[in-house]
Amino acid sequence: MRKCFFSLLIIVSLPALAAGQYFGKNSVQYTNFDWRYIQSEHFDIYFYTNGDRIAEFVADIAESSYQELRNDFRYDLTDRITIIIYKGHNDFEQTNVALSTPEESVGGFTEIFKNRVVIPFEGNYEQLRHVVHHELTHAVMFQMLYGAGVQSIIMGMMRLQLPLWLVEGLAEYESLRWDTESDMYIRDAALNGYLPSIDRMYGFMWYKGGQHILYYLAEKYGPQKIGEILGKIKITKSVERGLKHAIGINSKELSERWHKYVKKQYWPDIANRQEPEDFAKKLTDHLKTKNFVNTSPALSPKGDKIAYLSNKSDYFDIYLMSAIDGKSLGCLVKGQRTMNLEELHWLKPGISWSPDEKYIAFAAKKGPDDVLHILNVKKRKIVKTFNLGLNGLFSPTWSPHGDEIAFCGVLNGQSDIYILNLNTGKSRKITDDIFSDIQPAWSPDGKFIAFVSDRGHYINPEDIPANLKIQHTNYHNPDIYIVDVTTQKIRRITQTEFKESYPAWSPKSDKLVFSCDKNGIFNLFIYDLKTAQQYPITNVLTGIFQPSWVKNRLVFTCFYYGGYDIYVMKNPLDIKPGDIKLTDTNFICKLKTGKLFWVKKPHRPSTKITAAKSSDSTKVDYRHYIFGREFREGHVTPPRKKLTSIFLDSTQYKLPSGKYRVNKYKIRFTPDLIYGSAGYDQFFGVQGSMVLAISDILGNHRINMYYDLFYDLRNSNYSVSYLYLPRRLDLGIGLFHFANFYLTDFGTIIRDRNYGGSVYAAWPFDRWRRVSLSLIYLNIDRRDIT
């Protein structure tokens, strides 16, 4: 007996119904990427149109980072690592390597089974270097501890579970060793009594707490001890046994010793520094509102109101409050709920008032793009939106004349300062070069824009060599600059080895205030443009950022007691040079006296480009390796000469000119998951089961196969499906066969064979809404098989 069923199902997925189809938000592929790849000795770097500059930077940095990891771990890679680069975070959120959408706070991730590193460029090359090194630490460590290949990784993970404080802490330690921002988080936790024990770490402490534990171990036992610990963990298949063999103590004892070390390092800081409420009035309280972020304060032109960004509703919204007493004046913008306001860039915030106080400007993600919104403050309604076709848009600042807005724009691996004409809707670049120019601030007199840049002594276009690459410069060190809006001439303001950020102007345009970590803590400094005198006006315990200065009020964001709050400081000019004496932190003292166990030297490849040699050599420069044509075509053909390694030499991946060879992307399926078992029974015959999932490198094409073999195909279960995901319209097709057996009341055995096929299509409108269609053909064949 056979029955056929034909089913057509159309579902319009509204927010309330979306979870019924699959969990999580929609992953929307707005863009049809044209993928290419280059190769270095150990890495395959994938990129798309106009992303070659970023890819070359990543190739150089990846090789440099791997050499450091190789030395620290005492481990050589056995398989190549794939790195996938996106030109902006909005493009990154369209990735199919992971089927869940990366949130704004995700700076990159490592997929363990294929050892793929996926990273966006967000306008800052030092940040990109850090993320590349961080994620490669994961990739190299996973390969070292679990091996290469899906089966090795699965078996390795079954035998060895790694705690996140070690996984994330090691990645932060290797990519930064230690720095002033990390120092701020641990100092705050130590002084405010919330530093957790190792077994109770969670959230951000996995990163910074774990990083500091490894920093402590390297300082106490020497940096070589980190590699030894990993080696012992690999041998013993246990973190506890690995620690015991390497340093003679377990994690509980390590936690106790680490806590004592932290107290000795940070408790003396209380005597020499101030809490933020000692010199400023607190306007928000993250402990009372039970949130983490109150940032980006922007004083109104009259100085009586503050617009700011907060997640006190569990979403990131823009609020208004009194600058006098902090009284709430309501919510201006509700973010992260609709496509127009998918993200409010809380990691790169910026809010700016119009001179007449009627409007505020802010950047947000809208669908595939970053846009600039203009909001009517009284009506609390967005009245105009500018989409300028950039990979990223951040930190708007309104001109005092009211007809223009400057902002940081990221396009094709280049971060520049733009000016938008609000009347015409057209924009122009005020800087245009390879350097990262961020955080613009327009002077009250309208003549200048202050900004932060890593350009060093390459001040104006005529100072920049034609073939200069960012990796050949000291891109690690940001300084403050100002640019003349009319002539576009740039002037360097600070010239130190410290980090300067978030410039803001004094009311008379004759001074700048900014954040600087000169003594190891981010304090506010004033720079007098007439005298070139620079001096601190705060001496805080933790760190101060994002100042906004109007009349006699200076508001800022301060990190304290595990969260960010907004404070107001009156009459900052009453503080004169020499009034505040800063003392260096322990970390800076060790750095200055050379007592640190390391000096993290920035990667700076030679500016001399050597053409790749075609002849064999016994001395090979492993920084200049390329792939042959068989690899560039996307598949491997039998080589003429036997290759002794999967790693490449420079004649394979670079042209005679020294440039990287660019290869077209070809679809190649490799396994994501393989699992199977088989057996033989004298009565039932061969039995077994298998699960196989394969996909291409980008995750755009996915094939899943399953079978449960019992005697023969008619009595077995099996299915195969294919998903096509690179476009906005997701498509799928599948075939299936399932056998069910029933024992009747009459002692007979009935077998139902359910077989057929299905097709699926889904069109997401945005993260929260979509329409999907499923078409299923089902045939049921019932037989008495007694």
C-alpha positions in Angstrom: 0.0 0.0 0.0 1.4 3.4 -1.0 0.3 6.9 -0.2 1.8 10.1 -1.6 1.7 13.5 0.2 2.5 16.8 -1.4 3.0 19.7 1.1 3.5 23.4 0.4 4.4 25.5 3.4 4.8 29.3 3.3 5.9 31.0 6.4 6.3 34.7 7.0 8.6 35.0 9.9 7.9 37.9 12.1 9.9 38.5 15.3 7.6 36.4 17.4 7.6 33.5 15.0 11.3 33.5 14.0 12.4 31.1 16.7 9.9 28.6 15.4 12.0 28.2 12.2 15.5 28.2 13.6 17.0 29.8 16.7 18.8 33.1 16.5 18.7 36.1 14.2 18.8 35.9 10.5 22.1 35.9 8.8 21.6 38.2 5.7 24.0 38.1 2.7 23.4 41.5 1.3 26.6 41.4 -0.9 27.7 39.1 -3.7 31.4 38.8 -2.9 34.0 38.1 -5.6 36.5 36.1 -3.7 40.3 35.8 -4.4 43.2 34.6 -2.3 46.9 35.0 -1.8 49.3 32.7 -0.1 52.3 33.0 2.2 54.6 30.3 3.5 52.1 29.0 6.1 48.8 30.7 5.3 46.0 31.1 2.7 44.5 34.6 2.9 41.1 35.0 1.3 39.7 38.5 0.4 37.4 40.1 -2.2 37.3 43.2 -4.4 39.6 46.0 -3.3 40.8 44.0 -0.3 44.3 43.2 -1.6 46.0 45.9 0.6 44.5 44.4 3.8 45.3 40.8 2.6 49.0 41.7 2.0 49.2 43.3 5.5 47.6 40.3 7.1 50.0 37.9 5.2 53.0 39.7 6.5 51.6 40.0 10.0 50.5 36.4 10.1 54.0 35.1 9.3 55.6 37.4 11.8 53.0 36.4 14.5 53.5 32.7 13.7 57.3 33.0 14.2 56.7 34.4 17.7 54.2 31.7 18.5 56.5 29.0 17.1 59.3 30.2 19.4 57.0 30.5 22.4 55.2 27.2 22.0 58.2 25.3 20.6 55.9 23.9 18.0 55.9 23.8 14.1 52.7 23.8 12.2 51.8 20.6 10.4 49.0 22.0 8.3 48.2 25.3 6.6 45.9 27.8 8.2 43.2 29.7 6.3 42.5 33.4 7.1 39.4 35.0 5.7 39.4 38.8 5.6 36.4 41.2 5.4 36.8 44.9 4.6 34.4 46.0 7.3 32.4 44.6 10.2 29.1 44.8 8.2 30.6 42.5 5.6 32.0 40.3 8.3 28.5 39.9 9.7 27.5 38.2 6.4 30.0 35.4 6.8 28.8 31.8 6.4 31.8 30.2 8.1 29.7 30.4 11.3 26.0 30.3 10.7 25.2 32.6 13.6 25.7 36.3 13.0 28.7 37.9 14.7 27.7 40.8 16.9 29.4 44.1 16.9 31.5 43.1 19.9 33.0 40.1 18.0 36.3 41.3 16.5 37.1 37.9 14.9 36.8 34.2 15.5 38.6 30.9 14.9 36.7 28.0 13.6 38.4 24.9 15.1 37.5 22.0 12.7 39.0 23.5 9.6 41.2 25.9 11.5 39.8 28.9 9.8 40.5 32.4 11.1 37.8 35.0 10.1 38.6 38.7 10.7 37.1 42.1 9.7 39.2 45.3 9.2 37.6 48.1 11.2 39.8 51.0 10.2 42.8 50.5 12.6 45.8 48.5 11.6 47.1 48.1 15.1 43.8 46.6 16.1 44.0 44.3 13.0 47.5 43.2 14.0 46.2 42.4 17.5 43.2 40.4 16.3 45.3 38.5 13.7 47.8 37.5 16.4 45.1 36.7 18.9 43.2 34.4 16.5 46.3 32.7 15.2 47.2 31.9 18.8 44.0 29.9 18.9 44.6 28.2 15.6 48.2 27.2 16.4 47.3 26.1 19.9 44.4 24.0 18.7 46.6 22.3 16.1 49.4 21.8 18.7 47.0 20.2 21.3 44.4 18.5 19.1 46.2 17.9 15.8 45.1 18.6 12.2 42.0 17.1 10.6 38.5 16.7 11.8 38.8 13.3 13.4 42.0 14.3 15.3 40.3 17.4 16.6 37.1 15.6 17.7 39.1 12.9 19.5 41.4 15.5 21.0 38.6 17.5 22.4 37.0 14.4 23.9 40.2 13.7 25.8 41.2 17.3 26.7 38.9 20.2 27.7 40.6 23.5 27.9 39.3 26.2 30.3 38.4 29.5 28.7 40.8 31.5 30.9 43.6 29.6 29.3 42.2 29.7 25.7 41.4 33.4 25.7 44.0 34.5 28.2 46.8 32.9 26.2 45.6 34.6 23.0 45.6 38.0 24.7 49.0 37.4 26.3 50.6 36.3 23.0 49.2 39.2 21.0 49.8 41.9 23.7 52.0 40.4 26.4 50.8 43.2 28.7 49.6 46.8 28.1 48.1 49.7 29.9 44.5 48.9 29.0 44.8 45.4 30.3 46.5 46.9 33.4 43.5 49.1 34.0 41.0 46.2 34.1 43.1 44.1 36.6 43.9 47.2 38.8 40.2 48.0 39.0 39.3 44.4 39.9 42.0 44.2 42.5 41.2 47.6 44.2 37.4 47.1 44.1 37.5 43.5 45.3 35.9 41.6 42.4 38.9 39.7 41.1 37.7 36.2 40.7 39.5 33.0 41.4 40.6 31.0 38.4 37.7 28.5 38.7 35.2 31.3 38.8 36.3 33.4 35.9 33.6 34.4 33.4 33.0 36.9 30.6 35.6 39.5 30.0 37.8 38.1 32.8 38.4 35.0 30.7 40.4 37.4 28.5 42.1 39.9 30.8 42.3 37.7 33.9 43.7 34.8 32.0 46.1 37.2 30.3 47.4 38.4 33.6 47.8 34.9 35.0 50.0 34.0 32.1 51.9 37.3 32.4 52.5 36.5 36.1 53.7 33.0 35.2 56.1 34.4 32.6 57.4 37.0 35.0 57.9 34.4 37.8 59.3 31.5 35.8 60.4 33.0 32.6 58.6 33.4 29.3 59.7 29.9 28.2 57.5 28.4 30.9 54.3 29.2 28.9 55.4 26.8 26.1 56.4 24.2 28.7 53.0 24.3 30.3 51.3 23.8 26.9 53.7 20.9 26.2 52.9 19.2 29.5 49.2 19.7 29.0 49.5 18.0 25.6 51.4 15.1 27.1 49.2 14.6 30.2 45.9 15.4 28.4 45.0 17.5 31.5 45.3 21.1 32.4 45.7 20.3 36.1 48.3 17.6 35.5 50.1 19.9 33.0 50.4 22.7 35.6 51.6 20.2 38.2 54.3 18.9 36.0 55.4 22.3 34.7 55.3 24.5 37.8 54.6 22.0 40.7 51.2 23.4 41.7 47.5 23.0 40.6 45.1 25.7 39.5 43.8 26.3 43.0 47.3 27.0 44.3 48.1 29.0 41.2 45.0 31.1 41.9 46.0 31.8 45.5 49.5 32.8 44.5 48.3 35.0 41.6 45.9 36.9 44.0 48.8 37.6 46.3 50.9 38.9 43.4 48.0 41.1 42.2 47.6 42.7 45.7 51.3 43.5 45.9 51.3 45.0 42.5 48.2 47.2 42.7 47.2 47.9 46.3 49.9 50.6 46.7 48.3 52.5 43.9 45.5 53.7 46.2 47.8 56.1 48.1 49.0 57.9 45.0 45.9 58.3 42.9 42.2 59.3 43.1 38.9 57.7 42.6 36.9 59.5 39.9 34.4 60.9 42.4 37.3 62.6 44.2 37.5 65.3 41.4 34.3 64.9 39.4 30.6 64.4 39.9 29.1 61.0 38.9 26.1 61.4 36.6 25.3 57.7 35.8 25.7 54.6 38.0 26.0 51.3 36.2 25.8 49.4 39.5 22.3 50.8 40.2 21.1 50.3 36.6 22.8 46.9 36.4 24.5 47.5 33.1 28.0 47.8 31.9 28.2 50.7 29.4 27.4 54.4 29.8 29.6 56.1 27.2 30.1 58.7 24.4 28.8 61.7 26.4 28.2 64.8 24.2 27.5 68.1 25.8 24.9 70.3 24.2 26.1 73.7 22.9 24.6 75.4 25.9 26.3 72.9 28.2 23.2 72.0 30.2 22.3 68.6 28.6 24.2 65.4 27.7 23.4 62.9 25.0 25.0 59.5 25.7 25.0 55.8 24.8 23.9 53.2 27.3 22.9 49.5 27.5 20.8 49.9 30.7 17.8 48.5 28.8 19.8 45.5 27.7 19.9 47.1 24.3 22.2 49.9 23.3 20.1 53.1 23.2 20.9 56.9 23.1 19.6 58.8 26.2 19.4 62.4 27.2 20.2 63.7 30.7 20.9 66.9 32.6 24.5 67.9 32.7 23.9 69.6 36.1 22.5 66.8 38.2 22.3 63.7 35.9 18.5 63.7 35.9 17.2 61.5 33.1 15.4 63.4 30.3 14.3 60.2 28.5 15.4 58.0 25.7 16.2 59.5 22.3 16.9 56.4 20.2 16.1 52.7 20.8 18.8 50.7 19.0 19.2 47.1 18.1 15.5 46.5 17.4 15.0 47.5 13.7 17.0 47.4 10.5 17.5 51.2 10.6 19.3 50.9 13.9 20.8 47.4 14.0 24.0 48.6 15.8 25.0 51.9 17.4 28.7 51.3 17.3 29.2 51.2 21.0 32.9 50.2 20.6 33.5 53.3 18.4 30.9 55.7 19.7 30.3 59.3 18.7 27.4 61.7 19.2 27.4 65.3 18.1 25.0 68.2 18.5 24.0 70.7 15.9 25.0 74.3 16.9 21.3 75.2 17.4 20.7 72.2 19.7 17.8 71.0 17.5 19.5 67.8 16.2 22.1 65.2 17.1 24.1 63.2 14.6 25.2 59.6 15.2 26.4 56.6 13.1 24.6 53.3 13.0 24.4 50.1 11.0 21.5 49.9 8.6 21.2 46.7 6.7 24.5 46.1 4.8 25.8 49.7 5.4 26.9 52.2 8.0 24.8 55.4 7.8 24.8 58.8 9.4 21.5 59.6 11.1 20.2 63.1 11.9 17.8 63.0 14.8 15.3 65.8 15.8 15.9 66.0 19.6 12.5 67.5 20.4 10.5 65.1 18.3 12.8 62.2 19.0 12.6 61.2 15.4 15.2 60.5 12.7 14.6 63.1 10.0 17.5 62.4 7.6 19.8 59.5 6.8 23.0 59.6 4.7 24.3 56.4 3.1 27.7 57.2 1.6 28.7 53.6 0.5 31.5 53.1 3.0 32.7 50.0 4.7 32.6 51.8 8.0 31.4 55.2 9.4 32.2 56.4 12.9 32.5 59.4 15.2 30.6 62.2 13.6 31.4 65.8 14.7 29.2 68.8 13.6 30.8 71.9 12.3 30.1 75.1 14.3 28.5 76.6 11.1 26.0 73.9 11.1 26.1 72.9 7.4 28.8 70.2 7.5 29.6 67.1 9.6 33.1 65.5 9.7 33.4 61.8 10.5 35.8 58.8 10.2 35.1 56.8 7.1 36.6 53.4 6.2 36.8 52.3 2.6 38.9 49.5 1.0 41.4 49.2 3.8 41.8 52.9 4.3 40.6 55.0 7.2 40.2 58.7 6.5 38.5 61.9 7.7 35.6 62.9 5.6 33.4 66.0 5.5 29.7 65.7 4.5 27.8 68.7 3.2 24.4 68.5 4.7 22.7 70.6 1.9 24.1 68.6 -1.1 24.5 65.2 0.6 28.0 65.0 -1.0 31.2 64.2 1.0 34.9 64.9 0.4 38.0 63.5 2.0 40.0 65.8 4.2 42.8 63.2 4.6 43.5 60.6 2.0 46.4 58.1 2.6 47.2 54.7 4.0 47.2 55.7 7.6 44.4 55.2 10.2 42.8 58.6 10.8 40.1 58.3 13.5 38.2 60.2 16.2 37.7 63.6 14.5 36.7 66.7 16.6 35.8 70.0 15.0 37.1 73.2 16.6 34.6 75.8 17.9 36.0 78.4 15.5 35.4 76.1 12.6 39.0 76.3 11.2 40.5 72.9 12.3 39.7 69.3 12.9 41.6 67.4 15.5 42.0 63.7 15.0 44.1 60.6 16.0 46.4 59.0 13.6 49.2 56.4 13.3 51.0 58.4 10.6 54.1 59.3 12.7 56.3 61.8 10.8 54.4 61.3 7.5 52.5 64.5 8.1 51.3 65.6 4.7 50.9 63.9 1.3 54.3 65.1 0.0 56.0 63.3 3.0 54.6 59.9 2.0 56.7 57.7 -0.4 54.6 56.4 -3.3 55.2 52.7 -2.6 55.0 52.9 1.2 53.1 50.2 2.9 51.5 50.5 6.4 53.4 47.4 7.6 56.6 49.3 7.0 55.7 52.1 9.4 55.3 52.4 13.2 51.5 52.0 13.0 51.4 50.9 16.6 51.7 54.4 18.1 48.8 56.8 17.8 49.2 60.6 18.2 47.1 63.7 18.0 47.1 65.8 14.9 45.0 68.8 13.6 44.2 69.5 10.0 43.3 72.9 8.5 39.8 72.5 6.9 40.6 75.0 4.1 44.2 74.1 3.1 44.1 70.5 4.4 47.6 71.0 5.9 48.2 68.7 8.8 50.1 69.6 12.0 51.3 67.1 14.6 50.4 67.9 18.1 51.8 65.1 20.2 55.0 63.1 19.6 55.4 60.5 22.3 55.7 56.8 22.7 52.4 56.9 24.7 48.9 56.3 23.5 46.9 59.5 22.9 43.2 59.4 22.0 39.8 61.1 22.0 40.8 64.8 21.4 38.3 67.5 22.3 38.5 71.3 22.0 38.4 74.0 24.6 35.6 76.6 24.1 38.1 79.2 22.7 39.8 76.7 20.3 43.2 77.4 21.8 43.6 74.2 23.8 43.0 70.5 23.3 42.0 67.9 26.0 42.7 64.2 25.3 43.3 60.9 27.0 46.9 59.7 27.4 48.5 56.7 29.3 51.8 58.5 30.0 52.1 57.1 33.5 50.4 53.8 32.6 46.9 55.1 33.3 44.7 56.9 30.8 44.4 60.4 32.3 43.1 63.6 30.8 45.8 66.0 29.5 45.5 69.6 28.2 47.7 70.8 25.3 48.1 74.5 24.8 48.2 75.2 21.1 50.0 78.6 21.6 52.7 77.5 24.0 52.9 73.8 23.1 52.7 73.0 26.8 51.1 69.7 27.8 50.0 68.8 31.4 47.7 66.4 33.2 44.4 67.5 34.8 43.5 64.2 36.4 45.2 61.5 38.4 42.7 58.7 38.3 43.1 55.1 39.5 41.7 53.4 36.4 41.1 55.2 33.1 39.3 58.2 31.5 38.1 58.4 27.9 35.8 60.4 25.5 35.9 64.0 26.9 33.5 66.6 25.8 34.1 70.3 26.7 31.6 73.1 26.6 32.0 76.4 28.6 33.2 75.5 32.1 32.0 71.9 32.0 34.1 68.9 31.0 32.3 65.5 30.8 34.0 62.2 30.3 33.6 58.5 30.5 35.5 56.6 33.3 36.0 52.9 33.8 35.5 52.1 37.5 34.2 49.2 39.5 33.7 47.0 36.5 31.8 49.4 34.2 31.8 52.7 32.4 30.1 55.7 33.8 29.8 59.4 32.9 31.2 62.2 35.1 31.2 65.9 34.9 34.2 68.1 36.0 33.9 71.9 36.4 36.4 74.5 35.5 39.2 72.3 34.1 41.3 75.4 33.4 41.5 76.1 37.1 44.1 73.3 37.2 47.4 74.7 36.2 50.6 73.0 34.9 52.4 71.4 37.8 49.3 71.1 40.0 49.0 67.4 39.4 52.0 65.1 39.7 51.6 61.7 38.1 53.6 58.7 39.3 54.3 55.7 37.1 52.5 52.4 37.6 54.5 49.3 38.4 54.2 48.2 34.8 55.6 51.5 33.4 58.4 51.5 36.0 59.4 48.0 34.9 59.2 49.1 31.3 61.3 52.1 31.8 64.0 50.4 33.8 64.2 47.4 31.5 63.1 45.0 34.3 60.3 43.4 32.2 61.0 39.9 31.1 60.1 40.9 27.5 60.1 43.8 25.2 57.3 43.4 22.6 58.9 44.6 19.4 56.5 45.8 16.7 56.5 43.9 13.5 58.2 46.0 10.9 59.1 44.2 7.7 62.0 45.4 5.7 61.0 48.2 3.2 63.4 46.6 0.7 61.4 44.3 -1.6 63.4 41.5 -3.0 62.3 39.8 -6.3 61.5 36.1 -5.9 64.3 33.9 -7.3 63.4 31.1 -9.6 66.5 29.1 -8.9 66.8 26.7 -5.9 68.7 27.9 -2.9 69.8 26.3 0.3 69.2 29.6 2.1 65.5 30.6 1.8 63.8 33.7 3.0 60.7 32.2 4.6 58.9 35.5 4.5 58.5 35.5 0.8 56.7 32.2 -0.1 54.1 31.7 -2.9 51.9 29.0 -4.5 52.2 27.4 -8.0 49.6 27.5 -10.7 48.0 24.2 -9.7 47.1 25.7 -6.3 46.0 29.0 -7.9 43.5 27.1 -10.0 41.8 25.9 -6.9 42.9 22.3 -7.0 46.0 20.2 -6.8 47.4 18.4 -9.9 50.3 15.9 -9.8 53.4 18.1 -9.4 56.3 17.7 -11.7 58.7 17.7 -8.8 57.9 15.9 -5.6 56.9 18.4 -2.8 58.3 17.6 0.6 56.1 20.0 2.5 52.6 21.6 2.3 54.4 24.8 3.1 55.6 27.0 0.2 58.7 28.8 -0.9 58.8 32.3 -2.3 58.9 31.3 -5.9 55.4 29.8 -5.5 53.5 32.7 -3.9 55.2 35.9 -5.2 55.8 37.3 -8.6 59.3 38.3 -9.8 58.4 41.9 -8.9 57.9 40.8 -5.2 54.2 41.2 -5.2 51.9 38.4 -4.1 50.2 36.3 -6.7 46.4 36.7 -6.7 44.4 33.6 -7.3 40.8 33.0 -8.2 38.6 31.3 -5.6 37.5 27.8 -6.6 35.0 25.7 -4.7 36.6 22.8 -2.9 34.7 20.7 -0.4 36.4 19.5 2.7 34.9 17.8 5.7 33.4 19.7 8.6 32.4 16.5 10.5 32.9 12.8 9.9 31.5 10.2 12.3 30.8 6.6 11.7 30.7 3.0 13.0 30.1 -0.4 11.5 29.6 -4.0 12.5 28.5 -7.4 11.2 26.0 -9.8 12.6 25.6 -13.4 11.4 21.8 -13.0 11.2 21.2 -9.3 10.3 24.4 -8.9 8.2 26.2 -5.6 7.9 25.1 -2.7 10.1 26.5 0.7 10.6 25.9 4.5 10.8 27.6 7.6 9.5 27.3 11.3 9.7 29.2 13.4 7.1 29.1 17.2 6.7 31.2 18.9 4.1 31.5 22.5 2.9 33.7 24.9 1.0 36.2 27.1 2.7 33.7 30.0 2.9 30.8 27.9 4.2 28.6 29.0 1.2 28.0 25.5 0.0 27.1 22.8 2.5 26.3 19.1 2.0 25.1 16.9 4.9 24.8 13.1 4.6 23.5 10.6 7.1 22.8 6.9 7.0 21.9 4.2 9.4 22.4 0.9 7.6 20.3 -2.1 8.7 20.4 -5.3 6.6 19.7 -3.6 3.3 18.7 -0.2 1.9 14.9 -0.8 2.2 15.3 -1.3 5.9 17.8 1.6 6.5 17.6 5.3 7.2 19.6 7.7 5.0 19.4 11.3 3.8 21.4 13.9 1.9 20.9 17.6 1.7 22.5 20.6 0.0 22.4 24.2 1.1 23.3 27.2 -1.1 24.0 30.2 1.0 26.2 32.8 -0.7 23.3 35.0 -1.9 20.6 36.7 0.0 18.1 34.0 -1.1 19.0 30.8 0.8 18.2 27.6 -1.1 18.2 24.0 -0.1 17.3 20.6 -1.5 17.2 17.2 0.2 16.4 13.5 -0.3 15.5 11.1 2.5 14.5 7.6 3.3 13.4 6.4 6.7 12.1 2.9 7.7 9.9 2.3 10.7 8.9 -1.1 12.1 5.7 -2.0 14.0 4.6 -5.2 15.7 0.9 -5.7 15.4 -1.5 -7.3 17.8 -1.6 -10.3 15.4 2.1 -10.9 15.7 3.0 -9.6 12.2 5.7 -7.1 11.5 4.8 -4.0 9.5 7.4 -1.8 7.8 6.7 1.7 6.7 9.2 3.2 4.2 9.0 7.0 4.2 10.9 8.5 1.3 10.9 11.6 -0.8 12.5 14.9 -1.2 12.2 18.6 -0.2 13.2 22.0 -1.5 13.6 25.1 0.7 13.9 28.8 0.1 14.2 31.7 2.5 14.4 35.5 1.9 15.5 37.5 5.0 14.4 41.1 5.0 16.7 41.9 7.9 18.0 40.3 11.1 14.5 39.8 12.5 12.1 39.2 9.6 12.0 36.8 6.7 9.7 34.8 4.5 10.4 31.1 3.8 8.9 28.4 1.6 9.2 24.7 2.0 8.0 22.1 -0.6 8.0 18.5 0.6 7.2 15.3 -1.3 6.6 12.3 0.9 5.8 8.8 -0.2 4.8 6.1 2.4 5.1 2.4 1.4 3.7 0.0 4.0 4.5 -3.7 3.8 3.9 -6.8 5.9 7.4 -8.3 6.1 6.7 -11.1 8.5 
